[in-house]
């Protein structure tokens, strides 16, 4: 008996068969749902009780006695054939949302995951549960062997990186297996507004279509409203159901400690970490700092290790496993550590410097206290640290080089190999890739099968494309600068820090939490009344910056997220003549 037969899945035919006999895979109606062959008749009646079937499968296959808020809702949409954008806090159980429906649908579930280590952990977790077959198709093992497992029907879940999905032969093998569901993890990586933009995610929309566009779930733990909109658009999600679960983590005790000298800050953090119970994380800005802080903690008797991208893969894996197994008290890490960490009892997350955005900060502190028990979250802050973060955001686009790339690709008249283009331009692979990414977003260049480049049919002339690419890069930098200023705002606010975080993500919080350091010290002001001229989530227009959305409101100021310049905090007494509600 197959896994799907055991759990009552749809084992009676291929996707095309259950859609009324179509041979081309999935089909959509005008409303963004599935065609009548799926929603009506026998299958419509069959899924009338889908909630009970989902809960039963979750219990029998994975041992989950109940589903969390948002999980069942998302699962039901997927079973009904709808695309879903799921924004759920770190540790909220996003993986379950594709794992359970994956057992009830014919064909494998494709999971797009950015890190090999994360893929490995997910595969091991599924195999350990004994719920279904799972395989990772990546460079750490045999790609061909993994695809053979898919072809043989032995893998209900297939984990791949976006880079693997850029290979035509991989996509063709997956398409032949007729996938029934696609899950895109860390979906904020597709958004240029997101804090962790990865250009390779941009090409997933074409991959989704080549795989027949089965139901797609895009998942992220952190996404402001503009990021959500771009995820839906960039992935080509049709009629996507957006499910956003609360960002509030009331068991996290938020605090900021401000310093003047770097040495004082370093000693204070080391002393504080050495006195804490349980296991935890310390985030730093550089590899060198990771080594230095780890040494300081070892001197204070802690079992601490550094973790950063400059280490050998085997060493990073060892530290990851030791941390999971409680053989370490503290991991001192750059942002390279944490994605995919599934350890519920992390008791503290400390930052030796602010990250580049509140998005990143929220994701990193979200690794604390997933078991629901209290956890400490402390930012050790010097204003000068933000200057280092600004340096890390990188340089500006090279307009002349972008124009040369666009001109050469267009004059070539067909597909041009990237290696040939690098030789003609005398630039490295990373430099060329960054220019191509901008031109791709400008609608001028397309990346063909196998990585070759071609000029987009109907694309703008090279000079217009280059100008648009530079404009897009300028917008990205303005957005990054504004995010950095919002991080400064969090560190320096005298108001409730919990309210600051939640309103950044567009979640109203109409009280002071009473638990963060500013609330405990009595400095947090009462929230502004909600009946002012610029209420939360109001669409506004500024005389210079254009359209925006009110993200937070205090007694004397509002914070607006503008399409053209990012986040701006505006004094109410000054802005009345420049801003209007639309």
C-alpha positions in Angstrom: 0.0 0.0 0.0 1.4 3.4 -1.0 1.7 6.3 1.4 -1.1 8.2 -0.3 -3.4 5.2 -0.2 -2.6 4.7 3.5 -3.7 8.3 4.2 -6.6 8.5 1.9 -4.8 10.5 -0.9 -5.8 10.9 -4.5 -4.3 7.7 -5.9 -6.6 7.1 -8.8 -4.8 8.8 -11.6 -2.6 11.5 -13.0 -3.4 15.2 -12.4 -4.7 15.5 -15.9 -7.0 12.5 -15.4 -8.7 14.0 -12.3 -9.2 17.3 -14.1 -11.6 15.7 -16.5 -9.2 14.0 -18.8 -7.0 16.9 -19.9 -3.6 15.8 -21.1 -1.7 19.1 -20.5 -1.6 19.0 -16.7 -3.4 21.5 -14.5 -5.9 24.1 -15.8 -7.3 27.2 -14.2 -10.6 29.0 -14.6 -11.0 32.8 -14.9 -11.4 33.2 -11.2 -8.0 31.8 -10.4 -9.4 28.5 -9.0 -9.2 25.1 -10.5 -11.4 23.9 -13.4 -14.7 22.2 -12.7 -13.1 18.8 -13.1 -11.4 19.5 -9.7 -13.9 21.6 -7.8 -17.1 20.0 -8.9 -18.7 16.5 -9.0 -17.0 13.7 -7.2 -13.9 15.6 -6.1 -15.8 18.6 -4.9 -17.8 16.3 -2.6 -14.7 14.4 -1.6 -13.1 17.5 -0.3 -16.2 18.9 1.4 -14.7 17.2 4.5 -11.2 18.2 3.8 -10.6 19.8 7.2 -11.2 16.5 9.0 -9.1 14.6 6.5 -6.3 17.1 6.9 -6.3 16.8 10.7 -6.5 13.0 10.6 -3.5 12.8 8.2 -1.5 15.2 10.4 -2.2 13.1 13.4 -1.6 9.7 11.8 1.4 10.5 9.6 3.2 13.0 11.8 1.8 12.6 15.2 0.4 16.2 15.4 -2.7 16.2 17.6 -3.8 19.6 16.4 -3.0 22.2 13.7 -2.0 25.7 14.6 -3.9 28.8 13.5 -3.4 29.4 9.8 -2.1 26.0 9.0 -5.4 24.3 8.2 -6.7 27.3 6.4 -3.6 27.3 4.1 -3.8 23.5 3.6 -7.5 23.7 2.6 -6.7 26.3 0.0 -4.0 24.1 -1.5 -6.3 21.1 -1.7 -8.8 23.3 -3.4 -6.2 24.2 -6.0 -5.4 27.7 -5.0 -2.1 29.5 -4.7 -1.2 30.7 -1.2 1.1 33.2 0.3 1.8 32.2 3.9 3.5 34.7 6.3 4.0 32.9 9.6 6.4 33.6 12.4 9.6 31.6 12.7 8.8 28.3 14.4 5.1 28.7 13.5 5.0 25.4 11.6 5.2 26.5 7.9 6.6 23.2 6.8 3.6 21.3 7.9 1.4 23.3 5.5 2.9 21.5 2.5 3.8 18.3 4.2 0.2 17.2 5.0 -1.4 18.1 1.6 1.6 16.5 -0.1 0.3 13.1 1.2 -3.2 13.8 -0.2 -2.3 14.8 -3.7 -1.0 12.7 -6.6 2.5 13.5 -7.8 5.5 14.7 -5.8 5.7 18.0 -3.8 8.5 20.2 -5.1 10.1 22.2 -2.2 12.3 25.1 -3.2 14.8 25.7 -0.4 17.9 28.0 -0.6 20.3 26.0 1.6 21.6 22.5 1.3 21.9 22.1 5.1 18.2 23.1 5.4 17.2 20.6 2.7 19.2 17.9 4.5 17.5 18.6 7.8 14.0 18.5 6.2 14.7 15.3 4.4 16.0 13.6 7.6 13.0 14.9 9.6 10.5 13.4 7.0 12.4 10.1 6.8 12.6 9.9 10.6 8.8 10.5 10.9 8.3 7.6 8.4 5.5 9.6 6.8 6.8 9.5 3.2 9.8 9.3 0.9 11.9 12.4 0.6 15.0 13.3 -1.5 17.2 16.3 -1.9 18.5 17.0 -5.4 21.7 19.1 -4.9 25.4 19.2 -5.4 26.1 17.6 -2.1 25.0 14.2 -3.5 24.2 12.6 -6.8 21.7 14.8 -8.7 21.0 12.0 -11.1 20.3 9.5 -8.3 17.9 11.9 -6.7 16.0 12.4 -9.9 15.9 8.7 -10.5 14.1 8.4 -7.2 11.6 11.0 -8.4 11.0 9.2 -11.7 10.5 5.9 -9.9 7.8 7.4 -7.8 9.7 6.9 -4.5 9.8 10.5 -3.4 6.7 12.3 -2.3 8.9 15.4 -1.4 11.7 16.7 -3.6 13.9 19.4 -2.2 15.9 21.6 -4.6 17.6 25.0 -4.6 16.7 27.7 -7.2 20.1 27.1 -8.8 19.1 23.4 -9.5 15.9 24.6 -11.0 17.8 26.8 -13.4 18.9 23.6 -15.2 16.6 22.6 -18.1 17.3 18.9 -17.7 16.3 19.0 -14.0 13.0 20.8 -14.8 12.2 18.4 -17.6 12.6 15.4 -15.3 10.5 17.0 -12.6 7.8 18.0 -15.2 7.6 14.3 -16.3 6.8 13.3 -12.7 3.7 15.6 -12.8 4.2 17.5 -9.5 1.0 18.2 -7.5 2.3 21.0 -5.3 5.1 23.5 -5.2 6.4 25.0 -2.0 8.7 28.0 -2.1 10.5 28.5 1.2 12.1 31.8 2.2 9.9 33.4 -0.4 10.9 37.0 0.5 14.2 36.2 -1.4 12.2 36.9 -4.6 11.5 40.5 -3.7 13.9 43.3 -4.4 12.1 45.1 -1.5 13.0 42.1 0.7 15.9 42.0 3.1 17.5 39.0 1.5 17.0 39.4 -2.2 18.3 36.6 -4.3 18.1 37.1 -8.1 17.9 33.3 -8.8 14.4 33.4 -7.2 13.2 35.7 -10.0 13.3 32.8 -12.5 11.0 30.6 -10.4 7.9 31.9 -12.1 9.0 30.4 -15.4 9.8 27.2 -13.7 6.4 27.0 -12.0 4.8 27.4 -15.4 7.0 24.7 -17.0 5.9 22.4 -14.2 2.3 23.0 -15.1 1.5 25.5 -12.3 0.1 23.1 -9.7 -0.9 24.8 -6.5 1.9 26.9 -5.1 2.6 28.0 -1.5 5.1 30.7 -1.0 6.3 30.8 2.6 8.2 33.4 4.7 8.5 34.4 8.3 8.9 38.1 7.7 7.4 40.2 5.0 6.2 43.8 5.0 3.1 44.6 2.8 5.2 45.7 -0.2 7.2 42.5 0.0 4.1 40.4 0.0 2.8 42.2 -3.1 6.0 41.6 -5.0 6.2 37.9 -3.9 2.8 37.3 -5.5 3.6 39.2 -8.7 7.2 37.8 -9.1 6.2 34.2 -8.7 3.1 34.6 -10.9 0.7 33.4 -8.3 -2.9 33.5 -9.5 -5.6 34.7 -7.2 -3.3 34.0 -4.3 -4.8 33.6 -0.9 -2.7 35.7 1.6 -2.6 34.3 5.1 -0.7 36.4 7.5 -0.5 35.2 11.1 0.5 37.5 14.0 4.1 38.6 14.3 3.8 39.1 18.1 6.0 36.8 20.2 5.0 37.8 23.8 7.4 35.4 25.4 10.4 37.4 24.0 11.7 40.0 26.4 13.0 42.9 24.2 15.8 45.2 25.3 18.4 47.5 23.9 21.6 48.5 25.7 23.4 51.6 24.4 27.2 52.1 24.5 29.8 54.7 23.5 32.9 52.6 23.3 33.4 49.3 21.4 35.4 47.7 24.2 32.8 48.4 26.8 30.1 47.0 24.6 32.1 43.8 23.9 32.8 43.2 27.5 29.2 43.9 28.6 27.9 41.4 26.0 30.4 38.7 27.0 29.6 39.1 30.7 25.8 39.1 30.0 26.0 36.0 27.9 28.2 34.2 30.4 25.6 34.7 33.1 22.6 33.4 31.1 21.2 29.9 31.5 20.4 27.6 28.6 21.6 27.7 25.1 21.6 30.8 22.8 22.9 32.7 19.9 25.1 35.8 19.5 24.9 37.6 16.2 27.8 39.7 15.0 28.6 41.7 11.8 31.8 40.1 10.6 33.7 36.8 10.6 36.5 38.4 12.8 34.0 39.4 15.4 32.6 35.9 15.5 36.0 34.5 16.4 36.7 37.3 18.9 33.4 37.0 20.8 33.6 33.2 20.8 37.0 33.4 22.5 35.7 35.9 25.1 32.9 33.5 26.0 35.3 30.6 26.2 37.4 32.6 28.6 34.3 33.0 30.8 33.7 29.3 30.9 31.1 29.0 28.2 31.0 26.2 25.6 31.1 28.6 22.6 32.1 28.3 19.0 32.2 30.8 16.1 30.2 30.1 12.9 30.6 32.0 9.6 30.7 31.5 5.8 34.5 31.4 5.8 34.6 28.1 7.6 34.8 24.7 6.0 31.5 23.0 5.3 32.3 20.1 7.6 33.2 22.5 10.4 29.9 24.4 10.0 27.9 21.2 9.9 29.6 20.0 13.1 28.8 23.2 15.0 25.2 23.0 13.7 24.8 19.4 15.0 26.5 20.2 18.3 24.2 23.1 18.9 21.2 21.0 18.1 22.4 18.3 20.5 23.1 20.7 23.4 26.9 20.2 23.2 27.3 23.9 22.9 26.0 26.8 25.1 26.5 29.5 22.6 27.1 29.9 18.9 28.6 33.2 17.9 27.6 33.7 14.3 27.2 36.0 11.3 23.9 35.9 9.5 25.1 32.7 7.8 23.8 30.7 10.8 20.2 30.3 11.6 18.1 29.6 8.5 16.5 26.3 9.1 17.4 26.1 12.8 14.7 24.0 14.4 15.6 24.1 18.1 12.7 25.1 20.3 14.6 25.8 23.6 16.9 28.7 22.5 16.8 30.9 25.6 18.5 34.0 24.3 19.5 35.8 21.1 22.0 38.7 21.6 23.2 41.1 18.9 26.6 42.6 19.1 25.5 45.1 16.4 22.2 45.9 14.6 21.5 44.0 11.4 20.7 45.9 8.2 17.0 45.9 8.7 14.2 45.1 11.1 13.2 42.3 8.8 16.5 40.6 9.4 16.4 41.4 13.1 12.9 39.9 13.6 13.9 36.8 11.7 17.0 36.3 13.9 15.4 37.0 17.2 12.5 34.6 16.2 14.9 31.7 16.7 14.5 32.3 20.5 11.8 30.8 22.6 10.0 28.7 20.1 8.8 26.4 22.9 6.7 29.3 24.2 8.9 29.8 27.4 10.5 33.2 28.2 13.6 34.1 26.2 15.9 37.2 26.3 16.4 39.3 23.2 19.0 42.1 23.7 20.6 44.4 21.2 24.0 45.9 22.2 24.0 49.1 20.3 26.4 51.8 19.2 25.1 54.3 16.6 28.4 54.0 14.7 27.7 50.3 14.0 25.0 51.4 11.5 27.7 53.0 9.4 29.4 49.5 9.0 26.1 48.1 7.9 25.6 50.8 5.3 29.1 49.9 3.9 27.9 46.3 3.5 25.0 47.3 1.3 27.4 47.6 -1.6 28.2 50.0 -4.4 26.0 51.6 -7.0 25.2 50.2 -10.4 27.7 50.8 -13.3 25.5 52.5 -15.9 28.2 52.3 -18.6 28.8 48.6 -18.1 25.0 47.9 -18.1 24.7 49.7 -21.4 27.6 47.7 -22.9 26.0 44.4 -21.7 22.6 45.4 -23.2 24.1 46.5 -26.5 26.3 43.4 -26.9 23.4 41.0 -26.2 21.1 42.8 -28.6 23.6 43.0 -31.4 24.4 39.3 -31.0 21.0 38.6 -32.5 20.3 35.4 -30.6 21.5 33.6 -27.5 25.0 34.5 -26.2 26.9 32.4 -23.8 27.7 34.2 -20.5 31.3 33.1 -20.6 31.7 34.6 -24.0 30.2 37.8 -22.8 32.5 38.0 -19.8 35.5 37.6 -22.1 34.3 40.4 -24.4 33.6 42.7 -21.5 36.6 41.6 -19.4 34.6 41.3 -16.2 34.2 38.6 -13.6 31.2 36.3 -13.2 29.8 38.1 -10.2 30.0 41.5 -11.8 28.3 40.3 -15.0 25.6 38.5 -13.0 24.7 41.7 -11.1 24.3 43.7 -14.4 22.3 40.9 -16.0 19.9 40.8 -13.0 19.2 44.5 -13.3 18.6 44.2 -17.1 16.3 41.3 -16.5 14.3 43.3 -14.0 14.2 46.1 -16.6 12.6 43.8 -19.1 15.5 43.9 -21.5 17.4 40.6 -21.1 16.2 37.0 -20.6 18.1 34.1 -19.3 17.5 31.1 -21.6 17.7 27.4 -20.8 21.3 26.5 -19.8 22.1 30.1 -18.7 22.6 31.7 -22.1 21.5 35.3 -22.5 19.2 36.8 -25.1 17.5 40.1 -25.7 13.9 40.1 -24.7 11.4 40.3 -27.6 9.9 43.7 -27.5 12.4 44.9 -24.9 13.4 48.5 -24.6 16.4 49.9 -26.5 19.7 49.4 -24.7 20.0 53.1 -23.6 16.5 53.0 -22.1 17.1 49.6 -20.5 20.3 50.8 -18.9 18.6 53.9 -17.6 15.8 51.8 -16.1 18.3 49.4 -14.6 20.1 52.2 -12.9 16.8 53.6 -11.6 15.9 50.2 -10.2 19.3 50.0 -8.5 18.8 53.5 -7.0 15.4 52.5 -5.7 17.0 49.4 -4.0 19.6 51.5 -2.3 17.0 54.1 -1.1 15.0 51.2 0.3 18.0 49.7 2.0 18.9 53.1 3.5 15.4 53.5 4.8 15.4 50.1 6.4 18.6 50.9 8.1 17.1 54.1 9.5 14.1 52.1 10.8 16.6 49.8 12.6 18.1 52.9 14.1 14.6 54.0 15.1 14.0 50.7 16.9 17.3 51.0 18.8 16.7 54.6 19.8 13.0 54.7 20.4 11.7 55.7 23.8 8.4 54.1 23.0 7.3 50.5 23.3 9.7 48.3 21.3 7.2 45.5 20.7 4.8 48.0 19.2 7.6 49.4 17.0 8.4 46.0 15.6 4.8 45.0 15.0 3.7 48.2 13.4 6.7 48.0 11.1 5.1 44.8 9.6 1.7 46.5 9.4 0.2 44.9 12.5 -1.6 47.4 14.8 -0.7 47.2 18.4 -2.8 49.7 20.3 -1.1 49.5 23.7 2.3 49.4 25.4 3.4 45.8 26.1 4.6 46.5 29.6 7.5 44.0 29.3 10.2 45.6 27.1 12.9 47.7 28.6 11.3 51.0 27.7 8.0 49.9 29.2 9.6 48.6 32.3 11.5 51.9 32.8 8.4 54.0 32.4 9.6 55.9 29.3 7.2 54.4 26.8 4.5 56.9 25.8 0.9 55.8 25.4 0.0 54.9 21.8 -1.6 57.6 19.7 -5.4 57.7 19.3 -6.6 55.9 16.2 -8.8 58.8 15.0 -6.1 61.2 13.8 -5.8 62.6 10.3 -3.5 59.8 9.1 -4.7 56.4 10.6 -2.8 53.1 10.3 -2.8 51.6 6.8 -4.1 54.8 5.2 -3.1 55.3 1.6 -1.4 58.7 1.4 0.3 60.9 -1.2 3.3 63.1 -0.5 4.0 66.2 -2.6 7.5 64.9 -3.4 7.6 61.2 -2.6 4.3 60.1 -4.1 2.2 57.2 -2.8 2.7 55.6 0.5 1.1 53.6 3.3 1.0 54.7 7.0 2.7 51.9 8.9 2.8 53.4 12.4 1.5 56.4 14.3 2.7 58.0 17.5 1.5 61.2 19.3 3.7 63.5 17.3 4.8 61.5 14.2 3.9 58.9 11.7 6.0 56.4 9.7 5.1 56.0 6.1 6.3 53.4 3.6 6.6 55.2 0.3 6.9 53.4 -3.1 9.8 55.6 -4.2 11.9 56.2 -1.2 11.0 53.5 1.4 10.3 54.3 5.0 10.1 57.9 6.3 9.2 59.1 9.7 7.4 62.5 9.5 6.5 65.0 12.2 2.8 65.6 12.2 3.0 69.3 12.8 5.1 69.8 9.7 3.7 67.2 7.2 0.0 68.3 7.1 0.5 70.5 4.1 2.6 68.0 2.2 0.6 64.8 2.8 -2.9 63.9 2.0 -5.0 60.7 2.4 -6.1 59.3 -0.9 
